[in-house]
């Protein structure tokens, strides 16, 4: 996947990624990625990361992660950062490798 430089908003990033096949809405649960009640403990990697800051509210900060498994599962995880960061989310995401961009 070629990397986009940036999307203007979180919703634009989500919409564009969904069109590229990132259709699973991931959440983090303990030490696994979670979709509804189904947990995934397979190997995942971060394909792209988009970070956003609210123009008027510093608490309105989000990061959109495009995540893919070795078996082909593709989804999106939206997480807060800055003052709204969840330390459990940060620790789990640190364990996921980041795919290098195609040159």
Phi and psi restraints in degrees (value plus and minus 20) as a CYANA .aco file:
   2 UNK   PHI     -96.0   -56.0
   2 UNK   PSI     124.6   164.6
   3 UNK   PHI    -103.5   -63.5
   3 UNK   PSI     116.0   156.0
   4 UNK   PHI    -102.1   -62.1
   4 UNK   PSI     132.1   172.1
   5 UNK   PHI     -92.9   -52.9
   5 UNK   PSI     -61.1   -21.1
   6 UNK   PHI    -198.2  -158.2
   6 UNK   PSI     130.3   170.3
   7 UNK   PHI    -128.4   -88.4
   7 UNK   PSI     129.7   169.7
   8 UNK   PHI     -86.5   -46.5
   8 UNK   PSI     -56.8   -16.8
   9 UNK   PHI    -156.9  -116.9
   9 UNK   PSI     146.1   186.1
  10 UNK   PHI     -80.7   -40.7
  10 UNK   PSI     -65.8   -25.8
  11 UNK   PHI     -84.5   -44.5
  11 UNK   PSI     -55.4   -15.4
  12 UNK   PHI     -86.1   -46.1
  12 UNK   PSI     -62.0   -22.0
  13 UNK   PHI     -80.1   -40.1
  13 UNK   PSI     -66.5   -26.5
  14 UNK   PHI     -82.6   -42.6
  14 UNK   PSI     -66.4   -26.4
  15 UNK   PHI     -81.3   -41.3
  15 UNK   PSI     -65.5   -25.5
  16 UNK   PHI     -86.4   -46.4
  16 UNK   PSI     -61.1   -21.1
  17 UNK   PHI     -85.8   -45.8
  17 UNK   PSI     -58.7   -18.7
  18 UNK   PHI     -81.2   -41.2
  18 UNK   PSI     -58.9   -18.9
  19 UNK   PHI     -86.1   -46.1
  19 UNK   PSI     -42.7    -2.7
  20 UNK   PHI    -111.6   -71.6
  20 UNK   PSI     -11.8    28.2
  21 UNK   PHI      79.6   119.6
  21 UNK   PSI     -17.0    23.0
  22 UNK   PHI    -108.0   -68.0
  22 UNK   PSI      59.6    99.6
  23 UNK   PHI    -122.9   -82.9
  23 UNK   PSI     -34.3     5.7
  24 UNK   PHI    -100.7   -60.7
  24 UNK   PSI     112.9   152.9
  25 UNK   PHI    -114.5   -74.5
  25 UNK   PSI      75.4   115.4
  26 UNK   PHI     -99.9   -59.9
  26 UNK   PSI     128.0   168.0
  27 UNK   PHI    -149.7  -109.7
  27 UNK   PSI     143.9   183.9
  28 UNK   PHI    -125.9   -85.9
  28 UNK   PSI     113.5   153.5
  29 UNK   PHI    -155.5  -115.5
  29 UNK   PSI      95.1   135.1
  30 UNK   PHI      30.2    70.2
  30 UNK   PSI    -133.5   -93.5
  31 UNK   PHI    -130.1   -90.1
  31 UNK   PSI       7.8    47.8
  32 UNK   PHI    -161.9  -121.9
  32 UNK   PSI     139.8   179.8
  33 UNK   PHI    -101.0   -61.0
  33 UNK   PSI     123.0   163.0
  34 UNK   PHI    -149.8  -109.8
  34 UNK   PSI     116.3   156.3
  35 UNK   PHI    -148.5  -108.5
  35 UNK   PSI      90.2   130.2
  36 UNK   PHI      36.6    76.6
  36 UNK   PSI    -139.6   -99.6
  37 UNK   PHI    -118.4   -78.4
  37 UNK   PSI     -21.6    18.4
  38 UNK   PHI    -112.2   -72.2
  38 UNK   PSI     110.4   150.4
  39 UNK   PHI    -126.1   -86.1
  39 UNK   PSI     123.3   163.3
  40 UNK   PHI    -138.2   -98.2
  40 UNK   PSI     104.5   144.5
  41 UNK   PHI    -135.5   -95.5
  41 UNK   PSI      -2.3    37.7
  42 UNK   PHI     -97.1   -57.1
  42 UNK   PSI     154.0   194.0
  43 UNK   PHI    -100.0   -60.0
  43 UNK   PSI     104.6   144.6
  44 UNK   PHI    -139.5   -99.5
  44 UNK   PSI     139.4   179.4
  45 UNK   PHI    -159.7  -119.7
  45 UNK   PSI     132.7   172.7
  46 UNK   PHI    -104.0   -64.0
  46 UNK   PSI     104.9   144.9
  47 UNK   PHI    -113.6   -73.6
  47 UNK   PSI     -61.5   -21.5
  48 UNK   PHI    -167.8  -127.8
  48 UNK   PSI     134.8   174.8
  49 UNK   PHI    -155.9  -115.9
  49 UNK   PSI     111.4   151.4
  50 UNK   PHI    -147.4  -107.4
  50 UNK   PSI     105.0   145.0
  51 UNK   PHI    -132.2   -92.2
  51 UNK   PSI     118.0   158.0
  52 UNK   PHI    -151.6  -111.6
  52 UNK   PSI     121.9   161.9
  53 UNK   PHI    -142.0  -102.0
  53 UNK   PSI     115.1   155.1
  54 UNK   PHI     -88.4   -48.4
  54 UNK   PSI     115.4   155.4
  55 UNK   PHI     -85.8   -45.8
  55 UNK   PSI     -56.4   -16.4
  56 UNK   PHI    -129.6   -89.6
  56 UNK   PSI     -34.6     5.4
  57 UNK   PHI    -150.1  -110.1
  57 UNK   PSI      88.9   128.9
  58 UNK   PHI     -82.3   -42.3
  58 UNK   PSI     -37.9     2.1
  59 UNK   PHI     -98.9   -58.9
  59 UNK   PSI     -29.6    10.4
  60 UNK   PHI    -113.5   -73.5
  60 UNK   PSI      50.1    90.1
  61 UNK   PHI    -142.9  -102.9
  61 UNK   PSI     114.6   154.6
  62 UNK   PHI    -165.4  -125.4
  62 UNK   PSI     134.8   174.8
  63 UNK   PHI    -146.1  -106.1
  63 UNK   PSI     111.7   151.7
  64 UNK   PHI    -126.1   -86.1
  64 UNK   PSI     102.6   142.6
  65 UNK   PHI    -129.1   -89.1
  65 UNK   PSI     108.3   148.3
  66 UNK   PHI    -113.0   -73.0
  66 UNK   PSI     100.1   140.1
  67 UNK   PHI    -143.6  -103.6
  67 UNK   PSI     119.7   159.7
  68 UNK   PHI    -157.6  -117.6
  68 UNK   PSI     123.0   163.0
  69 UNK   PHI    -115.3   -75.3
  69 UNK   PSI     143.6   183.6
  70 UNK   PHI     -84.9   -44.9
  70 UNK   PSI     -44.1    -4.1
  71 UNK   PHI    -108.1   -68.1
  71 UNK   PSI     -20.8    19.2
  72 UNK   PHI      83.7   123.7
  72 UNK   PSI     -21.1    18.9
  73 UNK   PHI     -87.5   -47.5
  73 UNK   PSI     112.1   152.1
  74 UNK   PHI    -149.4  -109.4
  74 UNK   PSI     110.8   150.8
  75 UNK   PHI    -175.4  -135.4
  75 UNK   PSI    -197.6  -157.6
  76 UNK   PHI    -144.9  -104.9
  76 UNK   PSI     119.8   159.8
  77 UNK   PHI    -145.7  -105.7
  77 UNK   PSI     107.0   147.0
  78 UNK   PHI    -129.7   -89.7
  78 UNK   PSI     107.5   147.5
  79 UNK   PHI    -154.2  -114.2
  79 UNK   PSI     133.8   173.8
  80 UNK   PHI    -103.4   -63.4
  80 UNK   PSI     144.3   184.3
  81 UNK   PHI    -168.0  -128.0
  81 UNK   PSI     158.0   198.0
  82 UNK   PHI      50.9    90.9
  82 UNK   PSI    -149.8  -109.8
  83 UNK   PHI     -89.4   -49.4
  83 UNK   PSI     -39.8     0.2
  84 UNK   PHI    -122.4   -82.4
  84 UNK   PSI      -2.2    37.8
  85 UNK   PHI     -90.2   -50.2
  85 UNK   PSI     121.8   161.8
  86 UNK   PHI    -124.3   -84.3
  86 UNK   PSI      96.3   136.3
  87 UNK   PHI     -83.7   -43.7
  87 UNK   PSI     -51.7   -11.7
  88 UNK   PHI     -83.9   -43.9
  88 UNK   PSI     -63.9   -23.9
  89 UNK   PHI     -80.3   -40.3
  89 UNK   PSI     -66.1   -26.1
  90 UNK   PHI     -79.2   -39.2
  90 UNK   PSI     -64.3   -24.3
  91 UNK   PHI     -84.7   -44.7
  91 UNK   PSI     -61.1   -21.1
  92 UNK   PHI     -88.0   -48.0
  92 UNK   PSI     -63.6   -23.6
  93 UNK   PHI     -85.1   -45.1
  93 UNK   PSI     -50.4   -10.4
  94 UNK   PHI     -82.8   -42.8
  94 UNK   PSI     -45.2    -5.2
  95 UNK   PHI    -100.2   -60.2
  95 UNK   PSI     -35.9     4.1
  96 UNK   PHI    -107.3   -67.3
  96 UNK   PSI     110.5   150.5
  97 UNK   PHI     -90.5   -50.5
  97 UNK   PSI     135.6   175.6
  98 UNK   PHI    -125.2   -85.2
  98 UNK   PSI     104.5   144.5
  99 UNK   PHI     -88.3   -48.3
  99 UNK   PSI     115.5   155.5
 100 UNK   PHI     -95.3   -55.3
 100 UNK   PSI     122.6   162.6
 101 UNK   PHI     -88.0   -48.0
 101 UNK   PSI     127.4   167.4
 102 UNK   PHI     -92.8   -52.8
 102 UNK   PSI     118.5   158.5
